[in-house]
């Protein structure tokens, strides 16, 4: 059974986008941002989603229970710019039905 989730993404210009993301395509948050072209080409997902560049850093604005941060994501955020308490790498957040209503803001470009 396919299910789409509604996500609000605030881009780097401060514009809010209400988008619909599929849960049946094994996508992550970074890939959704790229597919909707919410960041200029070449400024997000530079490493291809390997948690090696932090170009997809985002701030989680809603109160969602997300998967626990793995060591490689934690290490990358430790070296990134503009990190906040609610920072996560979009490439490490799979689009699942539990993300319904998620609100995020893209971090400034490093």
N, C-alpha and C positions, 0 to 999 in steps of 0.2 A: 504494500500500500504506500503510494507516494504521498509525501506531505511537504508542503513548503512552509517556511517560517518567515515572519515579518521582523525585519531588523532595521533600526534607525542608525545611520552612519553619518557623523558630522565630518565633512572633509576638511582639508587643511586651510580652506578659506573661511571656515565657520558655517558653511551651508549644510543644512540637514537634509538627508535623503532617506525617504522611507522606501525600502527595497524588499523584494521577495526573493528568498534564497531557497534553492532546492535541497532537501535532505537526502535525496536518493542518488546523488552524483559523486559522493565521497569528496566533496569540496571542503576547503577550509576558508576562514574569514578573509585571508589575504587574497585568495583566488576570486572570491566574490567581489571584493573591492576592485580588483583588476578587470573582471568581466563587466562590471558596470562603469568602468573608466572613471572612478571617483578620485583617482590620483593620476598625475601625468605619467605617461609611459616611461619606464626606466627609473621611476622613483619609489616603487613599492615592489617587494618580492624580488629584489635584485639577485639574491642567492638561490632563487627558485624554490623557496620554502623549506630550506634545510636548517633554519635557526642559526644562520651564520652571518647575518648582516644587520638585523634590527630595523630594516627599512619599512617593515610592516608593523612596527610598534603602534599600539593603540591603547587608549584609556577606556576601561570598562566603566560605564556610567550607571548602568542598571545593577540591580542586586541579584545577579544570576549565579548559580552554583556552577563553576567551570571546572574542567578537569584540572587536577593538580599540576603545577608547573614542574617540568622535568629539569634535570641538571643543565642540559645544554641551553635551554631557554633562559634559565636563571643566570647562567654565566654570560650569555649574550647581553641581557639587560643590564648586568653589572658594568658593562663597558659602553653602553649606549648613552646618548645624550637625551635630555628632556624626560628622564625616567621619573615616574611618580609611583605612589603606593599601588595604584590601580593599573599599572602598565602590564601589558601582555603582548606577545608576538602573535599577530593574526594568523600566521602560518601554522601555529600550534593549536588552533582552536577549530576543531571539526564542526561542520554545520550539522547539527542534530535537532530533533524536535524540541529538546529542552531549551534551545536558544530562542524560542518564540518570545518576541518582545525585547530582545537584547538591544541595548543602546550603547554605542561606542563613539569615540572621537579619535580620528587619526592623529598621531603625534606629529609635531613639526618635522620637516625633512632635515636630516642631520647635515 
